[in-house]
Amino acid sequence: MAKEKFDASTIKGSKVSEVEVLENGYYRLSFSNGEMLIVSIVPLAIRQMADADLKAKETKAAPAKGKKAAPVEEEDEDEDEEEEITIEEIREALIESGMTKKAVKAMSDEEAEEAYDELEEEDEDEDDEDEDEDDEDEEDEDEDDEDDEDDEEDEDEEDEDEEDEDDALTAADLLESDFDDLEDIIDAQGLKIDIDDFDPDNKKDLEKLRKAVAKELKIKL
């Protein structure tokens, strides 16, 4: 039985008078003019997502305007494999390592390959030794730097000790000090001496003040 094509003009201007829910997401719509129509209703959000996905696939598959699609490059299966060395190259390497041409020529292919493998292992061991030596040199340099820093700290401490010794007051300093000098010493050292108890114009008071300062600083005059 041939499927009849629906003529939309038959329901133009008519209103839906009844909606009947059928199975599998289909609906029967009855119109005011007596026409009926069975439809499948797809939610708008789902339809928009499907359209967007289809458009994205078409855009990705189609080449840019005016350009040809880039050919797909086939991966080389042997790309990760190491390049094989020929027996001639092995023999040349043995000769360069110091072996005589006569000795190398007398070797079978298997013997030459074994000798070459041993040579490669020796080179790797030497590289490892060089790396170890470099690490040791770096450690020695770090130790030297630490020693230099310690020496600088010791020198700074010695300089501070010398400055403290230079700043230390002696009995000669007190004997040469006048009233103003003694007052400055009291202020600088924070001594518990009331300067107002002494008369600056009185020599006996000056001597008393000098002895009081010496006593506080534990200096023998």
Backbone bond lengths (Angstrom), bond angles and torsions (degrees), N, CA, C in turn:
res aa  C-N    CA-C-N  psi(-1)  N-CA   C-N-CA  omega(-1)  CA-C   N-CA-C  phi
1 M - - - 1.461 - - 1.522 108.90 -
2 A 1.313 117.18 124.17 1.456 121.59 -177.65 1.528 110.14 -71.54
3 K 1.314 115.47 142.25 1.461 121.23 179.73 1.519 109.32 -84.30
4 E 1.345 114.88 124.83 1.456 119.52 -178.76 1.516 110.65 -77.35
5 K 1.338 116.58 140.63 1.462 122.32 177.46 1.515 109.29 -79.89
6 F 1.356 114.69 132.92 1.466 119.27 -177.05 1.532 110.03 -76.60
7 D 1.319 115.19 134.82 1.469 122.34 178.47 1.527 108.23 -103.17
8 A 1.339 115.62 106.23 1.464 120.06 -176.49 1.519 112.86 -64.31
9 S 1.332 116.77 -19.69 1.469 118.80 -178.06 1.519 112.36 -67.46
10 T 1.350 116.77 -18.85 1.471 120.23 -177.63 1.520 112.46 -71.20
11 I 1.326 117.72 -20.57 1.474 120.37 -179.94 1.522 111.52 -114.16
12 K 1.332 117.05 5.78 1.446 120.25 179.50 1.520 110.55 -62.77
13 G 1.318 117.16 126.95 1.459 123.03 -179.67 1.505 113.86 84.21
14 S 1.340 118.45 -7.43 1.467 121.56 179.01 1.526 110.26 -87.92
15 K 1.318 115.20 154.35 1.451 121.31 178.41 1.520 109.85 -107.13
16 V 1.340 114.52 150.57 1.463 119.82 177.69 1.524 107.66 -74.17
17 S 1.345 115.68 121.35 1.459 119.81 -178.84 1.521 112.97 -98.46
18 E 1.340 116.82 -20.96 1.473 119.62 -177.00 1.526 109.01 -157.07
19 V 1.348 116.19 141.48 1.466 122.13 176.01 1.515 107.87 -123.53
20 E 1.329 116.47 123.07 1.470 121.04 179.90 1.536 108.31 -116.09
21 V 1.334 115.28 126.96 1.471 120.59 -178.93 1.506 109.55 -83.17
22 L 1.335 116.54 123.64 1.451 122.23 177.28 1.535 109.74 -103.62
23 E 1.324 118.03 -167.67 1.458 122.06 -179.90 1.526 111.03 -87.47
24 N 1.374 113.95 161.19 1.461 121.49 173.85 1.531 113.51 59.38
25 G 1.340 116.82 32.86 1.450 120.60 174.96 1.509 115.49 78.55
26 Y 1.326 117.83 15.87 1.466 120.80 178.71 1.528 110.10 -99.46
27 Y 1.339 115.24 153.13 1.469 122.38 -179.25 1.538 108.71 -133.36
28 R 1.365 115.20 144.11 1.472 120.19 174.17 1.524 107.25 -105.38
29 L 1.332 115.56 118.37 1.454 121.94 179.87 1.522 109.66 -101.90
30 S 1.324 115.99 126.46 1.473 121.89 176.54 1.524 108.05 -105.90
31 F 1.337 117.14 132.88 1.451 122.87 -177.44 1.537 110.97 -105.92
32 S 1.315 112.97 162.25 1.475 119.24 -176.13 1.527 112.51 -65.29
33 N 1.310 117.69 -21.19 1.473 119.90 -179.72 1.523 112.51 -91.39
34 G 1.369 115.85 7.56 1.456 119.80 176.97 1.506 114.41 94.54
35 E 1.331 119.09 -9.51 1.461 122.04 178.91 1.532 110.14 -73.57
36 M 1.334 116.77 152.01 1.464 122.81 175.75 1.532 108.96 -127.79
37 L 1.340 114.55 149.15 1.468 119.69 -177.40 1.526 108.38 -145.69
38 I 1.353 116.20 128.66 1.477 121.02 176.08 1.529 107.81 -100.09
39 V 1.329 115.68 125.59 1.474 120.81 -175.62 1.524 110.10 -132.75
40 S 1.353 114.66 160.17 1.471 122.03 171.17 1.525 106.93 -112.08
41 I 1.310 117.28 120.30 1.470 121.65 -174.70 1.523 109.49 -98.59
42 V 1.324 116.52 122.57 1.472 122.74 177.68 1.524 108.53 -105.55
43 P 1.354 119.08 127.31 1.474 120.30 178.64 1.523 110.99 -55.99
44 L 1.324 117.17 144.80 1.459 122.74 -174.79 1.531 111.73 -61.57
45 A 1.325 116.21 -40.72 1.478 119.28 -177.69 1.514 111.34 -63.21
46 I 1.365 116.23 -40.41 1.468 119.69 179.84 1.521 110.11 -68.08
47 R 1.307 117.13 -40.04 1.464 121.08 179.59 1.530 111.34 -62.97
48 Q 1.356 115.35 -41.20 1.476 119.19 -179.91 1.530 110.76 -65.50
49 M 1.334 116.68 -40.56 1.463 120.00 179.69 1.521 110.43 -64.66
50 A 1.363 116.55 -40.50 1.464 119.68 179.93 1.523 110.93 -65.55
51 D 1.327 116.42 -41.43 1.465 119.98 179.16 1.527 111.34 -63.79
52 A 1.358 116.29 -42.66 1.467 120.50 -179.05 1.524 110.75 -64.23
53 D 1.350 116.91 -40.98 1.460 120.73 179.66 1.528 110.95 -64.64
54 L 1.338 116.52 -41.87 1.458 120.43 179.23 1.519 111.28 -64.74
55 K 1.332 116.77 -40.13 1.465 120.82 -179.88 1.522 111.38 -65.98
56 A 1.357 115.84 -38.86 1.465 119.59 179.49 1.520 111.14 -65.04
57 K 1.339 116.71 -39.27 1.463 119.79 179.12 1.516 111.29 -66.49
58 E 1.329 116.13 -40.39 1.460 119.76 179.51 1.521 111.30 -65.51
59 T 1.345 116.41 -39.75 1.473 120.89 -179.94 1.516 111.17 -65.39
60 K 1.347 116.89 -40.96 1.457 121.09 -179.05 1.524 111.53 -68.21
61 A 1.345 115.79 -37.15 1.467 119.57 -176.88 1.513 112.15 -75.93
62 A 1.347 117.03 -32.69 1.466 120.25 -175.60 1.514 110.79 -81.97
63 P 1.350 119.31 137.10 1.473 121.26 176.49 1.518 110.80 -73.06
64 A 1.357 115.74 157.36 1.457 120.33 179.43 1.519 109.85 -62.90
65 K 1.323 114.74 151.33 1.463 120.52 -177.79 1.530 110.55 -60.72
66 G 1.330 115.62 128.84 1.466 120.40 179.04 1.510 113.11 85.01
67 K 1.358 117.60 -0.90 1.462 120.32 -178.74 1.524 109.17 -124.15
68 K 1.321 114.99 149.87 1.453 120.22 176.91 1.518 108.97 -89.90
69 A 1.311 114.42 148.35 1.463 118.80 178.65 1.525 109.21 -63.66
70 A 1.336 114.77 136.14 1.461 119.20 -178.49 1.516 110.13 -69.80
71 P 1.318 117.61 135.92 1.472 119.65 179.72 1.513 110.93 -67.93
72 V 1.297 115.30 144.58 1.463 120.58 179.69 1.515 108.25 -78.02
73 E 1.327 115.03 122.70 1.455 119.69 -179.12 1.513 109.85 -82.67
74 E 1.319 114.97 131.84 1.445 119.61 177.58 1.516 109.14 -84.86
75 E 1.347 114.26 135.40 1.459 119.24 -179.53 1.517 109.55 -72.30
76 D 1.306 113.82 138.33 1.458 119.02 178.68 1.518 108.69 -79.06
77 E 1.313 116.55 117.49 1.450 119.97 -177.27 1.517 111.85 -64.26
78 D 1.318 115.90 -27.65 1.466 118.95 -176.85 1.521 112.31 -95.03
79 E 1.340 116.41 11.79 1.479 119.09 -174.07 1.514 111.57 -63.51
80 D 1.373 116.20 -39.88 1.450 119.78 -177.29 1.519 113.09 -83.47
81 E 1.332 116.31 -10.10 1.451 118.80 -179.38 1.532 110.55 -76.96
82 E 1.312 115.48 144.52 1.454 120.31 179.50 1.528 109.44 -70.11
83 E 1.313 115.93 146.05 1.460 119.93 178.01 1.525 108.77 -69.94
84 E 1.306 114.53 131.62 1.453 119.45 -179.73 1.520 109.55 -77.58
85 I 1.335 114.69 140.26 1.463 120.53 179.29 1.523 108.44 -100.45
86 T 1.301 116.46 139.20 1.463 120.81 -177.56 1.522 110.23 -79.64
87 I 1.324 115.10 162.02 1.460 120.28 179.95 1.522 111.29 -65.24
88 E 1.359 116.81 -31.22 1.464 120.23 177.09 1.531 110.54 -65.48
89 E 1.342 115.79 -41.47 1.469 119.33 178.58 1.524 110.83 -66.96
90 I 1.333 116.28 -34.62 1.471 119.64 177.61 1.517 110.48 -63.97
91 R 1.340 116.23 -44.88 1.463 119.69 -179.80 1.530 111.01 -64.37
92 E 1.334 118.10 -39.72 1.465 121.15 177.68 1.527 111.14 -62.61
93 A 1.355 115.80 -39.20 1.459 119.98 179.48 1.523 111.01 -65.69
94 L 1.338 117.01 -37.78 1.467 120.50 178.23 1.520 110.99 -65.79
95 I 1.332 116.52 -39.71 1.463 119.99 178.34 1.526 110.46 -65.54
96 E 1.335 117.29 -41.27 1.463 121.10 178.89 1.523 111.79 -65.35
97 S 1.340 116.47 -26.33 1.467 119.90 -179.72 1.523 112.51 -75.70
98 G 1.366 116.28 -10.99 1.459 118.82 177.15 1.512 114.23 123.42
99 M 1.329 117.53 -7.80 1.461 119.98 178.82 1.537 109.79 -75.21
100 T 1.298 115.29 149.16 1.468 119.56 -179.71 1.530 110.15 -75.92
101 K 1.333 114.93 152.53 1.465 119.73 179.00 1.529 111.32 -61.23
102 K 1.349 115.65 -35.62 1.452 119.86 -178.75 1.522 110.96 -64.90
103 A 1.348 116.02 -41.91 1.466 120.12 -179.04 1.524 110.81 -68.18
104 V 1.328 115.70 -39.50 1.466 119.91 -179.77 1.524 110.31 -68.11
105 K 1.345 116.40 -39.68 1.458 120.54 -178.60 1.517 111.04 -66.66
106 A 1.340 116.33 -31.09 1.464 120.56 -178.18 1.524 111.87 -75.67
107 M 1.320 117.74 -14.73 1.478 121.61 -178.90 1.526 110.77 -76.42
108 S 1.332 114.42 145.47 1.461 118.58 169.39 1.524 108.42 -76.89
109 D 1.330 115.79 170.38 1.471 119.18 -179.59 1.526 110.93 -60.81
110 E 1.334 116.75 -40.89 1.465 120.18 -179.55 1.523 111.19 -64.89
111 E 1.337 116.64 -43.02 1.466 120.34 179.04 1.527 110.81 -63.66
112 A 1.328 116.51 -39.76 1.463 119.89 179.01 1.532 110.72 -64.29
113 E 1.334 115.38 -40.78 1.470 118.80 179.15 1.523 111.24 -65.33
114 E 1.333 117.17 -40.45 1.464 120.52 178.19 1.530 110.72 -64.16
115 A 1.334 116.44 -43.08 1.458 120.62 178.90 1.533 110.57 -62.86
116 Y 1.328 115.35 -39.26 1.473 119.77 179.19 1.532 110.84 -65.50
117 D 1.352 116.66 -42.12 1.474 120.21 178.13 1.528 110.63 -60.87
118 E 1.349 116.83 -42.40 1.462 120.70 178.34 1.529 110.75 -62.72
119 L 1.343 114.91 -40.36 1.461 119.74 178.40 1.524 111.25 -61.85
120 E 1.347 116.02 -42.15 1.467 120.69 178.71 1.529 110.57 -63.09
121 E 1.339 116.96 -41.58 1.461 120.94 179.39 1.531 110.62 -63.47
122 E 1.337 116.76 -40.88 1.466 120.24 178.26 1.527 110.93 -62.27
123 D 1.342 115.62 -41.66 1.476 119.20 178.47 1.521 110.91 -62.38
124 E 1.343 115.97 -40.69 1.468 119.08 178.62 1.520 110.56 -64.82
125 D 1.343 116.77 -41.25 1.472 120.04 178.96 1.523 110.62 -62.65
126 E 1.347 116.30 -41.05 1.467 119.59 178.51 1.528 111.35 -63.86
127 D 1.343 115.28 -39.14 1.466 118.49 177.78 1.527 110.63 -63.02
128 D 1.341 115.76 -41.28 1.468 119.26 178.54 1.515 110.82 -63.75
129 E 1.343 116.70 -40.63 1.466 119.93 178.76 1.528 111.16 -64.05
130 D 1.336 115.46 -40.39 1.469 118.97 178.21 1.527 110.58 -62.13
131 E 1.334 116.16 -41.67 1.466 119.29 178.52 1.527 110.80 -63.27
132 D 1.348 116.15 -41.16 1.465 119.65 178.72 1.522 110.79 -62.97
133 E 1.340 116.28 -41.69 1.461 119.74 178.88 1.531 111.16 -64.11
134 D 1.330 115.23 -39.95 1.470 118.04 177.62 1.524 110.98 -62.29
135 D 1.349 115.98 -40.56 1.466 119.58 178.47 1.524 110.65 -63.58
136 E 1.344 116.02 -40.96 1.471 119.47 179.13 1.529 110.82 -64.51
137 D 1.341 115.82 -40.78 1.460 119.31 178.71 1.528 110.75 -62.00
138 E 1.326 115.75 -41.02 1.466 119.05 178.32 1.530 111.20 -63.98
139 E 1.353 115.97 -40.00 1.465 119.57 177.85 1.531 110.79 -63.67
140 D 1.353 115.98 -41.35 1.468 119.31 178.48 1.527 110.87 -62.91
141 E 1.333 115.88 -40.39 1.470 119.18 178.49 1.522 111.03 -63.89
142 D 1.334 115.67 -40.09 1.468 118.98 178.25 1.530 110.66 -63.26
143 E 1.360 115.77 -41.32 1.467 119.45 178.91 1.527 110.49 -64.70
144 D 1.339 116.79 -41.21 1.465 120.05 178.28 1.531 110.87 -61.61
145 D 1.348 115.33 -41.08 1.470 118.85 178.53 1.525 110.92 -62.99
146 E 1.342 115.86 -40.34 1.467 119.25 178.78 1.528 110.59 -64.78
147 D 1.363 116.18 -41.06 1.465 119.54 178.50 1.527 110.72 -62.74
148 D 1.333 116.47 -41.33 1.465 119.87 178.36 1.523 111.00 -61.84
149 E 1.338 115.84 -41.06 1.470 119.27 179.13 1.530 110.46 -64.72
150 D 1.355 115.95 -40.38 1.473 119.27 178.41 1.521 110.37 -63.37
151 D 1.347 116.82 -41.96 1.464 120.12 179.29 1.526 111.00 -62.56
152 E 1.330 115.92 -41.13 1.466 119.14 179.09 1.527 110.91 -64.49
153 E 1.340 116.35 -39.00 1.468 119.28 178.26 1.527 110.71 -64.50
154 D 1.354 115.92 -41.46 1.467 119.54 178.95 1.532 110.45 -63.17
155 E 1.334 116.99 -41.56 1.461 120.30 178.52 1.525 111.26 -63.28
156 D 1.328 115.81 -40.66 1.473 119.23 178.82 1.525 110.58 -63.08
157 E 1.353 116.22 -41.57 1.463 119.55 179.32 1.529 110.63 -64.55
158 E 1.365 115.37 -40.81 1.470 118.29 178.79 1.536 110.96 -63.57
159 D 1.341 115.45 -40.45 1.462 118.76 178.25 1.522 110.98 -63.08
160 E 1.343 116.28 -39.37 1.461 119.15 178.63 1.521 111.25 -65.17
161 D 1.363 115.79 -40.80 1.465 119.56 178.23 1.527 110.55 -62.39
162 E 1.338 115.68 -41.16 1.468 118.76 179.18 1.521 111.15 -65.53
163 E 1.317 116.33 -38.47 1.468 119.07 177.90 1.514 110.89 -64.71
164 D 1.358 115.65 -39.92 1.460 119.01 178.51 1.524 110.35 -63.25
165 E 1.358 115.31 -40.50 1.465 118.67 178.84 1.528 111.09 -65.06
166 D 1.342 114.80 -39.82 1.467 118.03 179.50 1.526 111.27 -65.72
167 D 1.327 116.59 -35.14 1.463 120.60 -178.45 1.525 112.67 -78.52
168 A 1.336 117.91 -16.51 1.467 120.82 -177.56 1.541 110.39 -65.81
169 L 1.331 114.46 133.27 1.474 120.45 179.86 1.523 110.54 -80.05
170 T 1.294 115.34 144.81 1.462 121.95 178.25 1.531 109.23 -117.21
171 A 1.342 115.13 170.89 1.463 120.15 178.25 1.526 110.33 -62.39
172 A 1.335 116.65 -35.63 1.466 120.40 179.19 1.524 110.77 -63.67
173 D 1.332 115.90 -36.45 1.467 119.34 178.91 1.523 110.78 -64.31
174 L 1.322 115.65 -41.80 1.469 119.09 -179.10 1.528 111.57 -68.49
175 L 1.345 116.45 -39.52 1.471 119.91 -179.26 1.523 111.52 -66.27
176 E 1.336 117.46 -28.47 1.463 120.68 -179.91 1.530 112.24 -87.82
177 S 1.324 117.39 -9.43 1.464 121.17 -176.22 1.521 111.27 -80.93
178 D 1.337 114.93 139.61 1.461 119.21 174.03 1.529 108.28 -94.22
179 F 1.320 117.10 -169.43 1.458 121.82 -174.97 1.548 110.52 -61.51
180 D 1.330 116.29 -45.01 1.473 119.61 -178.81 1.531 111.52 -65.22
181 D 1.340 115.48 -39.07 1.463 119.19 178.40 1.526 110.68 -62.70
182 L 1.331 116.50 -43.79 1.462 120.67 179.80 1.526 111.02 -63.94
183 E 1.333 115.90 -36.01 1.469 119.83 178.50 1.537 110.37 -65.58
184 D 1.329 115.29 -40.04 1.468 118.83 177.48 1.535 111.36 -64.52
185 I 1.338 116.12 -39.56 1.468 120.45 179.13 1.527 110.03 -63.43
186 I 1.333 116.52 -42.32 1.470 120.48 179.31 1.532 110.79 -60.15
187 D 1.337 115.65 -44.14 1.467 119.41 179.85 1.533 111.67 -67.11
188 A 1.353 114.89 -42.33 1.460 119.06 -176.87 1.524 112.09 -68.50
189 Q 1.312 117.10 -37.50 1.463 121.38 -177.28 1.528 112.25 -90.31
190 G 1.312 115.63 -8.52 1.470 119.02 -179.36 1.515 112.26 65.97
191 L 1.324 116.73 39.06 1.458 120.80 -177.83 1.531 110.83 -76.60
192 K 1.322 115.31 146.76 1.472 121.01 -179.07 1.532 110.04 -87.60
193 I 1.289 114.53 67.27 1.482 121.20 179.42 1.524 107.66 -128.06
194 D 1.324 115.94 127.39 1.468 121.21 178.97 1.524 108.40 -86.70
195 I 1.325 115.50 108.58 1.466 120.53 -175.60 1.521 112.14 -66.79
196 D 1.329 116.28 -21.81 1.476 119.82 -179.44 1.524 112.38 -70.64
197 D 1.344 117.34 -14.84 1.468 120.38 179.43 1.524 111.78 -78.44
198 F 1.334 116.53 -3.64 1.466 119.40 -176.62 1.519 109.63 -123.52
199 D 1.372 113.55 141.11 1.470 120.67 -179.50 1.525 108.68 -92.81
200 P 1.320 118.57 119.22 1.469 120.48 -177.92 1.530 113.73 -64.21
201 D 1.344 117.69 -22.06 1.461 120.38 -178.62 1.521 112.34 -91.37
202 N 1.325 115.99 -3.07 1.468 120.27 -177.44 1.525 108.37 -102.86
203 K 1.347 116.94 120.53 1.447 121.62 -178.02 1.523 111.99 -64.37
204 K 1.345 116.82 -35.56 1.470 119.48 179.12 1.535 110.34 -66.01
205 D 1.352 115.35 -40.00 1.466 118.13 177.34 1.524 111.34 -65.20
206 L 1.340 116.18 -35.25 1.456 120.23 178.03 1.515 110.16 -62.82
207 E 1.356 115.86 -41.53 1.455 119.89 179.65 1.528 110.98 -67.90
208 K 1.344 115.77 -39.27 1.471 119.84 177.82 1.543 110.72 -62.99
209 L 1.322 113.94 -42.08 1.459 118.74 179.60 1.521 111.02 -64.07
210 R 1.326 116.94 -40.01 1.459 121.15 179.69 1.529 110.44 -63.47
211 K 1.359 116.23 -41.98 1.468 120.19 178.99 1.538 110.85 -67.14
212 A 1.334 115.28 -37.33 1.469 118.58 -179.98 1.529 110.48 -65.04
213 V 1.313 116.94 -41.18 1.453 121.28 177.75 1.529 110.26 -64.83
214 A 1.344 116.95 -43.95 1.456 121.43 179.19 1.524 111.06 -61.15
215 K 1.328 116.11 -38.53 1.459 120.19 179.68 1.539 110.82 -65.48
216 E 1.330 115.46 -43.76 1.462 119.03 -179.95 1.547 110.98 -64.36
217 L 1.329 115.45 -38.31 1.480 119.73 -178.84 1.532 111.45 -87.09
218 K 1.327 117.32 0.09 1.465 122.31 179.89 1.533 111.16 57.07
219 I 1.347 113.60 46.64 1.452 120.51 176.79 1.514 109.21 -111.72
220 K 1.320 116.96 131.28 1.457 121.11 -178.96 1.517 108.94 -89.96
221 L 1.336 115.98 120.68 1.475 120.46 178.89 1.504 110.86 -83.96
